[in-house]
Every structure is written in structure tokens, then in C-alpha cells.
Amino acid sequence: MKKIKILIIPVAVIILVGCFFLLFSYYNSPVKEIEPGSLFSIKKGESVYAIAHGLEESGIIRSEKFFIFLVRTSRNAKVVKSGVYGIDLGMKNTDILRMITRGIVATEKFTIPEGLHIKQIADLLERKKIVGADEFIEASSNQRILEKYNIPFDSAEGFIFPDTYIIAQDLSAEQIVEVTIERFFSSLSDIPYRDFSDDELSKVVIIASLVEKEAKLDEERPLIAAVFYNRLQNGKRLEACSTVQYILGKTKDRLLYSDLKIKSPYNTYLHTGLPPGPISNPGIKSLRAAVYPAEVDYLFFVSKRDGSHHFSTTYSEHLKAIEKYSDSKSVGHQIS
């Protein structure tokens, strides 16, 4: 009898362990019916009970009680991070728990091309369903953000750095704007550049924004930057077609002479000095050109209609270039 009792105990233990293992495996196993890439949002300060209930209600896990047990036994209740998470097919409860305690949130990827202005970037982000266009435009003029990064303009135009970004899906418009501005300053420091004053940095960014819109060839960027600096030094109007395009809000292959008479502080055909702010968001090559312009005495350039420009030092030489490369009805990337 004693031998039987001795045998019963280990057998019972084995059975209990086996049952526990089977139950654990079942409840921990992935739910096959969920859609691949299903999104689940955890709010800041949300309780483990609410999270587990939401996961079960969304059909992501089999049992909220099991998930709560898993969280409690792993002592991870206090390290669950808020955010939007992508749940894939084949993810066990333990995988999901690991994801939300490490903050491996779902991400979005997007690319901002060089030379876009803020409204174009906002439209791009809205098309990709990352953030609303109006939200982004409003965030780019947020006074708190402008003061935080010492941006002396009415918006972050010029400081939204063109690059490829991978961001968390739940970032706000303000957070996205800050991410792009921080990328701007980190990229600018790679040029490298000296410690500019606020006024000097403003000048560099405005010049770079003009270069970005005028240049097609990388080797011409320092030359175009030099033309703008030389004209400023000589008290000449910049007369950059790109500033008129900015006023129009669209790109025209050829500007009419009537376009050059549009009244606006951005019209550099009418006003001397720099425009009030950047007209685009320049890339690193244009910024580098604005920081290190070519050492030339050119004061003029005109488009050759093949993406390149003819550069001139004297007005008479420039007039000959205009006659050669332009027609009588339009102006294209012409500095007069």
C-alpha cells in the first residue's frame, strides 16, 4: 500500500505539470484568425487589466486572465509601454508581452524629397495617412517648437530636413515636426559649420532654400550660392525666379514677365535683400553650398534649358547669354 501511495504522488505531479503545460501552450498559442499586421493601441497609464481585456476583445489573445497571469508572473506590469503595436500572425502571448514591455511599436516609413515647401510636405504626409495636412502645417508654426529650436521665422520652413524617416505610428504632428527639425540640426553639424549667430544661420538657410530650387546639377550649387552672396554684397536684387514660383504656389516651366511684377515681400525682382524666410526645405548639398559657396565673382546666371546654367560676371555677357538661351516671352532661372 505504501509503495502505491509513493507512486501516486509523482504520477499526480507529472499529470498536473502536463496539464499545466498543455493549458499554457494552448492559451499562449497565437490566434490564427487575426489579420496580419493588426494594430493595437495602449494608452499611457492604461492598466494591465484594461490592456488584457482589449487584447481579448480584439481577438488577438485567447484569454485575458491568462495574459494577466503572464504579466504578473513575469513581473512586467510596471514596464508596459504605451504606443501603437503591430500584431502579426504567429505571435504568441509571450511575444506580445515582450513587444509591449520593450516598446517595439508599429512604425511608418516616409521620404521627404529635397526642395518641397511645408504645404507640399503636409500633403505628402496626408496622402500616406501619417498625419493630416492641416495638423502638420499648424504644428510647423507652433510657437513652442519655434522657440525651442531658435527658429526666427513664422514657421519651420527651411528646417524640415529632407530625408527618409521611420517613426512610431502614434506620433503627433508636433512630434513629427520636431523629429525633422532635429534631423536638420544633426545633419547641419556634419558639414561641418562654424557656430553661426541666429542671423547668420537664417541667412544660410534662406540661401540654401534658393539654391535648392534653382540648381539641377550638384556641381553648380556652390556657384549659384556664390551668385546670391555676391549680389547681396553688391546691393543688387537677387531676382531669383524661384521666389516668384513660391509666391505662385506652383512650378511653371517658364515664368512670364508679368509674373515678375507680383506684389509680395518674397518677390526678389521687386525687393532688395533676402526674402523674409526660406522658400523650400533644402537638402544637405544645398546647405553645404550655402555654407561654403564657390570663390567666384559671378553676378548672373541663366538657364541653358538642359538643367545647367551659364554664369556671367558682367551684365553685357549676361545679356548675350539671355539672347542665346531664352525666348522673348518668358524667363527661366534668370538672374538679371
C-alpha positions in Angstrom: 0.0 0.0 0.0 2.8 2.4 1.0 4.5 1.7 -2.4 1.3 2.6 -4.2 1.0 5.8 -2.3 4.6 6.6 -3.0 4.0 6.1 -6.7 0.7 8.1 -6.8 2.4 11.4 -5.7 5.0 11.7 -8.5 2.4 10.5 -11.1 0.0 13.1 -9.9 2.7 15.7 -10.1 3.6 14.6 -13.7 -0.1 14.8 -14.6 -0.5 18.3 -13.1 2.7 19.5 -14.8 1.5 18.0 -18.1 -1.9 19.7 -17.8 -0.3 23.0 -16.9 2.0 22.7 -19.9 -0.9 21.9 -22.2 -3.0 24.7 -20.9 -0.1 27.1 -21.1 0.7 26.1 -24.6 -2.9 26.4 -25.7 -3.5 29.9 -24.2 -0.1 31.1 -25.2 -0.5 30.0 -28.8 -1.3 32.6 -31.5 -4.9 33.2 -32.6 -4.9 32.1 -36.2 -8.0 34.2 -37.2 -6.3 37.6 -36.6 -5.4 39.7 -39.6 -1.7 40.0 -40.3 -0.4 43.4 -39.2 -3.4 44.1 -36.9 -2.8 47.2 -34.8 -3.4 47.5 -31.1 -3.1 50.8 -29.1 -2.0 51.1 -25.5 -2.8 54.4 -23.9 -0.4 56.0 -21.4 -1.2 54.8 -17.8 -3.6 52.1 -19.0 -3.9 49.2 -16.6 -2.8 45.6 -17.3 -6.5 44.5 -16.9 -7.7 47.0 -19.5 -4.9 46.0 -21.9 -5.6 42.3 -21.5 -9.3 42.9 -21.9 -8.7 44.9 -25.1 -6.4 42.2 -26.5 -9.0 39.5 -25.9 -11.9 41.7 -27.2 -9.9 42.4 -30.4 -9.3 38.7 -30.9 -5.6 38.9 -30.5 -5.3 36.6 -27.5 -7.4 33.7 -26.3 -7.8 34.7 -22.6 -7.3 38.0 -20.8 -6.9 36.1 -17.5 -4.0 34.1 -18.9 -2.4 37.3 -20.2 -2.8 38.9 -16.8 -1.2 35.8 -15.2 1.7 36.0 -17.7 2.3 39.7 -16.9 2.1 39.2 -13.1 4.4 36.1 -13.0 7.0 37.9 -15.3 6.8 41.0 -13.1 6.4 43.2 -16.1 3.2 45.1 -15.1 5.1 48.4 -14.5 7.2 48.3 -17.7 4.4 48.0 -20.3 4.9 50.9 -22.6 2.2 53.0 -24.4 2.0 53.1 -28.2 0.6 51.5 -31.3 1.7 48.0 -31.9 1.6 45.8 -35.0 0.4 42.2 -34.1 1.4 39.7 -36.8 0.2 36.1 -37.4 2.1 33.6 -35.4 2.7 35.9 -32.4 2.3 34.1 -29.0 1.2 35.9 -25.8 4.8 35.8 -24.7 5.9 37.5 -27.9 3.2 40.2 -27.5 4.3 40.8 -23.9 7.9 41.1 -24.9 6.9 43.6 -27.6 4.9 45.9 -25.3 7.4 45.8 -22.5 10.3 46.7 -24.9 8.2 49.4 -26.7 8.6 47.8 -30.1 5.9 49.9 -31.6 4.5 49.8 -35.1 6.3 52.2 -37.5 5.7 54.3 -40.6 8.3 55.0 -43.2 8.2 58.0 -45.5 10.6 60.1 -47.5 10.7 63.9 -47.8 12.3 64.9 -51.1 14.6 67.9 -51.3 13.1 71.3 -52.2 9.5 70.8 -51.1 7.8 73.6 -49.1 5.8 72.8 -46.0 2.4 72.6 -47.7 3.8 70.1 -50.2 5.2 68.0 -47.3 1.9 68.2 -45.4 0.0 67.0 -48.5 2.6 64.1 -48.9 2.1 63.0 -45.2 -1.7 63.2 -45.5 -1.6 61.0 -48.7 0.4 58.4 -46.8 -2.2 58.7 -43.9 0.5 59.5 -41.4 -0.9 62.9 -40.3 -3.4 65.4 -41.5 -2.1 68.2 -43.8 -3.7 70.9 -41.7 -2.3 69.4 -38.5 1.2 69.4 -39.9 1.0 72.9 -41.2 -0.3 74.1 -37.9 2.4 72.2 -36.0 5.1 73.7 -38.2 4.1 77.1 -37.0 3.8 76.1 -33.3 5.4 78.9 -31.3 6.7 76.5 -28.6 8.6 74.5 -31.3 10.0 77.6 -33.0 11.3 78.9 -29.7 12.7 75.6 -28.6 14.9 75.4 -31.7 15.6 79.2 -32.0 13.9 79.3 -35.4 13.5 83.1 -36.2 10.7 82.7 -38.8 6.9 82.3 -38.6 7.2 78.6 -39.4 9.7 75.8 -39.6 10.0 76.3 -43.4 13.6 75.5 -44.3 14.2 73.4 -41.2 12.1 70.4 -42.2 15.0 68.2 -43.3 14.5 66.2 -46.5 15.3 62.5 -45.6 13.8 59.1 -45.1 12.2 58.6 -41.7 11.0 55.6 -39.8 8.7 56.8 -37.0 6.3 55.3 -34.5 2.7 55.3 -35.9 1.2 57.2 -33.0 3.5 60.3 -33.2 1.6 63.6 -33.2 2.1 66.3 -35.9 4.1 68.3 -33.4 6.4 65.3 -32.7 6.9 64.6 -36.4 7.9 68.3 -37.0 10.4 68.1 -34.1 11.9 64.8 -35.5 12.5 66.5 -38.8 14.0 69.7 -37.2 16.3 67.6 -35.0 17.5 65.8 -38.2 18.2 69.2 -39.8 20.5 70.3 -37.0 22.2 66.9 -36.7 22.8 66.9 -40.5 24.0 70.5 -40.5 26.6 69.7 -37.9 28.0 67.0 -40.3 29.0 69.6 -42.9 30.7 71.0 -40.5 29.8 74.6 -40.0 31.0 77.1 -37.5 28.9 78.5 -34.7 26.6 80.8 -36.6 24.7 83.5 -34.9 20.9 83.3 -35.3 21.1 85.9 -38.1 23.9 84.1 -39.9 22.1 80.7 -39.7 18.9 82.4 -41.0 20.8 83.7 -44.0 22.4 80.3 -44.7 19.1 78.5 -44.6 17.4 81.1 -46.9 20.2 81.0 -49.4 20.2 77.2 -49.3 16.5 77.2 -50.0 17.0 79.3 -53.1 19.9 77.1 -54.3 17.7 74.0 -53.8 15.1 75.4 -56.1 17.4 76.9 -58.7 20.1 74.2 -59.0 19.7 71.0 -61.0 23.3 69.9 -61.1 25.2 69.3 -57.8 28.4 70.9 -59.1 26.5 74.2 -59.8 25.1 74.5 -56.2 28.2 76.4 -54.8 28.3 78.6 -58.0 24.6 79.6 -57.6 25.1 80.2 -53.9 28.1 82.4 -54.7 26.0 84.5 -57.2 23.4 85.2 -54.5 26.1 86.2 -51.9 27.9 88.4 -54.5 24.6 90.2 -55.4 23.8 90.8 -51.8 27.2 92.2 -51.2 26.9 94.5 -54.3 23.4 95.7 -53.3 21.7 94.1 -56.2 18.3 92.5 -56.1 18.5 88.7 -56.1 16.0 88.4 -58.9 15.5 84.7 -58.4 12.7 83.1 -60.4 12.3 80.5 -57.6 10.9 83.2 -55.2 8.2 84.0 -57.8 7.4 80.3 -58.1 7.0 80.3 -54.3 4.5 83.1 -54.4 2.5 81.4 -57.2 2.4 78.2 -55.1 3.2 76.1 -58.2 6.0 75.4 -60.5 5.8 76.9 -64.0 8.3 75.7 -66.6 8.6 79.3 -67.8 7.7 82.5 -66.0 6.1 85.4 -67.9 7.5 88.8 -67.4 4.1 89.7 -65.9 4.7 87.1 -63.1 7.8 89.1 -62.0 5.6 92.1 -61.1 3.5 90.2 -58.5 3.5 92.3 -55.3 4.9 90.2 -52.4 7.8 90.6 -49.9 9.1 87.3 -51.4 9.4 88.8 -54.9 13.1 89.3 -55.2 12.6 91.1 -58.6 10.9 93.9 -56.7 12.7 93.9 -53.3 16.4 94.1 -52.4 17.9 91.7 -49.9 16.8 88.3 -48.9 13.2 87.2 -48.9 11.5 87.1 -45.4 12.1 83.4 -45.0 13.2 80.2 -46.7 11.2 79.2 -49.8 11.8 75.5 -49.6 13.3 72.8 -47.3 16.9 72.4 -48.6 18.9 69.1 -48.6 22.4 68.7 -47.3 24.1 69.6 -50.6 22.4 72.9 -50.9 23.1 73.7 -47.2 26.8 72.8 -47.8 26.8 75.1 -50.8 25.3 78.0 -48.7 27.9 77.4 -46.0 30.8 77.1 -48.5 30.0 79.0 -51.7 32.4 78.9 -54.6 35.1 81.6 -54.7 34.0 83.2 -57.9 32.9 86.7 -58.9 29.8 85.7 -60.9 26.8 88.0 -60.6 24.5 86.5 -63.1 23.2 83.1 -64.3 20.7 82.0 -66.9 19.2 78.6 -67.6 20.6 76.8 -70.6 17.3 74.7 -70.8 19.2 71.4 -70.2 19.4 71.6 -66.5 22.7 73.6 -66.5 23.3 77.3 -66.3 25.5 79.9 -67.9 27.3 82.1 -65.4 28.5 85.6 -66.1 30.4 88.3 -64.3 29.4 91.3 -66.4 25.9 92.4 -67.5 26.9 92.6 -71.2 28.0 88.9 -71.1 24.8 88.0 -69.3 22.6 89.8 -72.0 24.3 87.7 -74.7 23.6 84.5 -72.6 19.9 85.6 -72.3 19.7 86.1 -76.0 21.2 82.7 -76.7 19.3 80.6 -74.2 16.0 82.4 -73.6 13.0 83.4 -75.7 11.3 86.8 -75.7 8.1 85.7 -73.8 9.5 84.1 -70.7 12.1 84.0 -68.1 13.6 80.8 -66.8 16.1 80.7 -63.9 17.4 84.1 -65.0 19.3 86.5 -62.8 19.3 89.9 -64.4 
